[in-house]
Amino acid sequence: MRHTDDDLDRAAARLEVLADNLDPDTAAVEATDDLQQVAAASEAVRDDEARLQEAVSRARAHDRSWNQIAVALGVPPGRPPTVR
C-alpha cells in the first residue's frame, strides 16, 4: 500500500504527539532480546554470504572449476550450486 505525503505527514504528527506525552518512568518496555538475536543472526548470515561470494570469486580466479567449487560447498553430484 502506497502512502501519500499527507498520510506520512499525519502519521509523523501523531508520532510527535505520542513522543511528547511519553513518560519514561511509567512507559511499559518490552524485552527485545529475542529480536536482537534475530538481527545479530541476520547480520552474521549476510557477512557469511559475502565471505562465501568472495571465496568463490577467488577460487574461480584461480581457475577452479564449478565442479570443484560444488564439492567444496558440499553440493550433491548433479546439482548446480546456487551462488548469488
CNS distance restraints for C-alpha pairs under 8 A (distance, minus, plus):
assign (resid   3 and name CA) (resid   7 and name CA) 5.80 0.50 0.50
assign (resid   3 and name CA) (resid   8 and name CA) 6.68 0.50 0.50
assign (resid   4 and name CA) (resid   8 and name CA) 6.41 0.50 0.50
assign (resid   5 and name CA) (resid   9 and name CA) 6.09 0.50 0.50
assign (resid   6 and name CA) (resid  10 and name CA) 6.13 0.50 0.50
assign (resid   7 and name CA) (resid  11 and name CA) 6.20 0.50 0.50
assign (resid   8 and name CA) (resid  12 and name CA) 6.06 0.50 0.50
assign (resid   9 and name CA) (resid  13 and name CA) 6.16 0.50 0.50
assign (resid  10 and name CA) (resid  14 and name CA) 6.24 0.50 0.50
assign (resid  11 and name CA) (resid  15 and name CA) 6.17 0.50 0.50
assign (resid  12 and name CA) (resid  16 and name CA) 6.14 0.50 0.50
assign (resid  13 and name CA) (resid  17 and name CA) 6.37 0.50 0.50
assign (resid  14 and name CA) (resid  18 and name CA) 6.27 0.50 0.50
assign (resid  15 and name CA) (resid  19 and name CA) 6.03 0.50 0.50
assign (resid  16 and name CA) (resid  20 and name CA) 6.07 0.50 0.50
assign (resid  17 and name CA) (resid  21 and name CA) 6.30 0.50 0.50
assign (resid  18 and name CA) (resid  22 and name CA) 6.15 0.50 0.50
assign (resid  22 and name CA) (resid  27 and name CA) 6.98 0.50 0.50
assign (resid  23 and name CA) (resid  27 and name CA) 5.89 0.50 0.50
assign (resid  32 and name CA) (resid  36 and name CA) 6.17 0.50 0.50
assign (resid  33 and name CA) (resid  37 and name CA) 6.21 0.50 0.50
assign (resid  34 and name CA) (resid  38 and name CA) 6.36 0.50 0.50
assign (resid  35 and name CA) (resid  39 and name CA) 6.21 0.50 0.50
assign (resid  36 and name CA) (resid  40 and name CA) 6.11 0.50 0.50
assign (resid  37 and name CA) (resid  41 and name CA) 6.04 0.50 0.50
assign (resid  38 and name CA) (resid  42 and name CA) 6.07 0.50 0.50
assign (resid  39 and name CA) (resid  43 and name CA) 6.18 0.50 0.50
assign (resid  40 and name CA) (resid  44 and name CA) 6.20 0.50 0.50
assign (resid  41 and name CA) (resid  45 and name CA) 6.20 0.50 0.50
assign (resid  42 and name CA) (resid  46 and name CA) 6.32 0.50 0.50
assign (resid  43 and name CA) (resid  47 and name CA) 6.18 0.50 0.50
assign (resid  44 and name CA) (resid  48 and name CA) 6.03 0.50 0.50
assign (resid  45 and name CA) (resid  49 and name CA) 6.04 0.50 0.50
assign (resid  46 and name CA) (resid  50 and name CA) 6.22 0.50 0.50
assign (resid  47 and name CA) (resid  51 and name CA) 6.26 0.50 0.50
assign (resid  48 and name CA) (resid  52 and name CA) 6.07 0.50 0.50
assign (resid  49 and name CA) (resid  53 and name CA) 6.12 0.50 0.50
assign (resid  50 and name CA) (resid  54 and name CA) 6.24 0.50 0.50
assign (resid  51 and name CA) (resid  55 and name CA) 6.09 0.50 0.50
assign (resid  52 and name CA) (resid  56 and name CA) 6.11 0.50 0.50
assign (resid  53 and name CA) (resid  57 and name CA) 6.14 0.50 0.50
assign (resid  53 and name CA) (resid  83 and name CA) 6.96 0.50 0.50
assign (resid  53 and name CA) (resid  84 and name CA) 7.14 0.50 0.50
assign (resid  54 and name CA) (resid  58 and name CA) 6.13 0.50 0.50
assign (resid  55 and name CA) (resid  59 and name CA) 6.15 0.50 0.50
assign (resid  56 and name CA) (resid  60 and name CA) 6.14 0.50 0.50
assign (resid  56 and name CA) (resid  69 and name CA) 7.15 0.50 0.50
assign (resid  57 and name CA) (resid  61 and name CA) 6.10 0.50 0.50
assign (resid  58 and name CA) (resid  62 and name CA) 6.31 0.50 0.50
assign (resid  59 and name CA) (resid  63 and name CA) 6.57 0.50 0.50
assign (resid  59 and name CA) (resid  64 and name CA) 5.35 0.50 0.50
assign (resid  59 and name CA) (resid  69 and name CA) 7.45 0.50 0.50
assign (resid  60 and name CA) (resid  64 and name CA) 5.03 0.50 0.50
assign (resid  60 and name CA) (resid  65 and name CA) 6.85 0.50 0.50
assign (resid  60 and name CA) (resid  66 and name CA) 7.86 0.50 0.50
assign (resid  64 and name CA) (resid  68 and name CA) 6.24 0.50 0.50
assign (resid  64 and name CA) (resid  69 and name CA) 6.88 0.50 0.50
assign (resid  65 and name CA) (resid  69 and name CA) 6.36 0.50 0.50
assign (resid  66 and name CA) (resid  70 and name CA) 5.97 0.50 0.50
assign (resid  67 and name CA) (resid  71 and name CA) 6.26 0.50 0.50
assign (resid  68 and name CA) (resid  72 and name CA) 6.35 0.50 0.50
assign (resid  69 and name CA) (resid  73 and name CA) 6.15 0.50 0.50
assign (resid  70 and name CA) (resid  74 and name CA) 6.16 0.50 0.50
assign (resid  70 and name CA) (resid  75 and name CA) 5.18 0.50 0.50
assign (resid  70 and name CA) (resid  76 and name CA) 7.85 0.50 0.50
assign (resid  70 and name CA) (resid  80 and name CA) 7.15 0.50 0.50
assign (resid  70 and name CA) (resid  81 and name CA) 5.87 0.50 0.50
assign (resid  71 and name CA) (resid  75 and name CA) 5.88 0.50 0.50
assign (resid  71 and name CA) (resid  76 and name CA) 7.63 0.50 0.50
assign (resid  73 and name CA) (resid  81 and name CA) 7.73 0.50 0.50
assign (resid  75 and name CA) (resid  79 and name CA) 6.56 0.50 0.50
assign (resid  75 and name CA) (resid  80 and name CA) 7.33 0.50 0.50
assign (resid  75 and name CA) (resid  81 and name CA) 6.38 0.50 0.50
